[in-house]
Amino acid sequence: MSLLTVQEIEKSFLESRSVTKPNGTRLRINEAEEINTKQLKDNIWNNPEIRWMRESFQRKMKFDFADSKKFPVMERGFSWKKMANKMGYPNPTFALKEADSGSVFPQVLRAGVQAIVNSMYLTVPTTYEAWTTTVNSDKDTELYAPLHGVSFLREVGKKEQYGESFAAGLDIKLVNRKYGTIFGVEKELLEDDTTGQFAKQASLLGEYCREAMEVIVYAKLAGTFNGGVSASYAQMTVPNTETKPSNEVNGYPYSQSFVGGGSNRPASFGVLTQPNIQTGFIALMNQLNLLGLKMSVDPDTIIVSPKYRFDLAVLLNSSFYPSQVSSTSGTTGQSFAINPIESIAKAVISRFIFNQNGVVNANSAAWYILDSKKPFFVSQMREAATVEQEAPTSGESFNRDVIRFKCSMRGNADFIDPRYCYQGSDGSV
Amino acid sequence: MSNARNNLVRQLSHRSLFESALPVLSTLSTWNDGDILFFDATNKIINAITGDGCIANLVGVAQQSVKNGIVPSPYQGTAVDASVGFSDMEGPAYGDIFSMVLKSGDSFTPGIPVYATTDPQTVTVTNPGSGNNVGIFQGPAVTPSVTGTFGDVLIGARYNMTGIHF
């Protein structure tokens, strides 16, 4: 085998795929061996991350984008113009403009973004899953109609006519709400950012979607705020609780006199102390339903902001009596007594506990006791998180090289029945 | 009472003085998709016009139907209807051509200013007194219009502006 001259090498590099030497030998340039091509394709399409993406895509779009017969964009001779014409569009730009919201064509570019987003999405630390019940929604509005049961027995005398029982229940609806934003960045900034941080901002949008549900949940947990204001966090506003039945006139979701006689708040809010926690547990165990019957409420969770994180840890984990010795004669529990609330509940500490003014305050003094085993509070998911990149062949991406990502989530959260939750403080004390 | 309909015919500048309508909603806000809206400066809300007196604060045409501040639910009659909170929504648009109801008996010619009536979707060629037109008639001449005739009108806005803006 003869060596190539410098001129021959230069000429070879100028040619795209192959060059034929004067002796007739065909020299291949930049063209992989068949076996390597096969291996390369295998590595590309069958590595775990891409395979996951392909399978996810196939479930949604009903075809495999790695299948060159069904999706022949990588084949030589493939023409986007012919494809657009075949679909009835004059050109690809027009077709893709139409297809911005649902097209299957720009997805190869978008898919990489989605994979990053989803992996980030799973790692976001949120707390609402610890005590809410997540409901998958597929409608504009979800309906809930739990019955509280029927009225109780009564004594029946001889030959006396039996009393009739009647049922009572709730009639709740919860409409899905949409939240989202668009993040645009210069193409040049994306390319030139040597740290790669701007490329990662798109994945942050997915994280925000999950945090948005955390904000909604804790805003709705607080329910209402002083002056009738709505809860707000950054630019996001969350309405007050939307599941208040029209016949609950004495406050909702926290009241001292629900229909039926139930109660889920003290007359005056108190700080997070052992006696106040005990009061909350006692109140929930005495909870009454719409018919005035005892409810099976078994509190197992205490929710606080970071302000009370360590106080709560002491209260729930001490073996000995965790409060200061009372000077009141006859008070149960003194030095060396056992801790009656040791491990009585799990602690949930959220950064999104709203105070009484509807503001997320790191030092919010609000605290709640609830029964997380009951689906009394739903986090309703219509669309958990969607992050899309604008089609690069149209819009701002095409006109100005502005790469734009749009994230959206759709859902809502609210009480179905607040009788399973006790508000020890709204944050004001 | 008007009928809810998407009456946007041609989108020209498609602007809005309140792109996000949430801050200007209240339980007093009720209108149908396609109604001409005004800004109620007393209550700081937008609402359907009720006559010529509203046109000094004209803000455009409603892009959705709203009843008592919220988009009507497909599920009415639950125990919690009154508790549903206001949603953010697209505000009224101006600068576009909308298909409006032409007041019966009026004659419309292209380019003629049109004025409000007591119905939020009906326009007239008769100046009701203020001289504040809501837009300019765009369609072919109609002489005279019969009940239920629609015509294309370029609708503008007037709030906090000198004259009408498109």
Interface residues (C-beta under 8 A of the other chain):
Chain A: D140 T141 L143 L170 D171 I172 K173 V175 R177 S230 T237 P239 N240 T241 E242 T243 K244 P245 S246 N247
Chain B: L22 S73 P74 Y75 T78 A79 V80 D81 A82 S83 V84 G85 F86 S87 D88
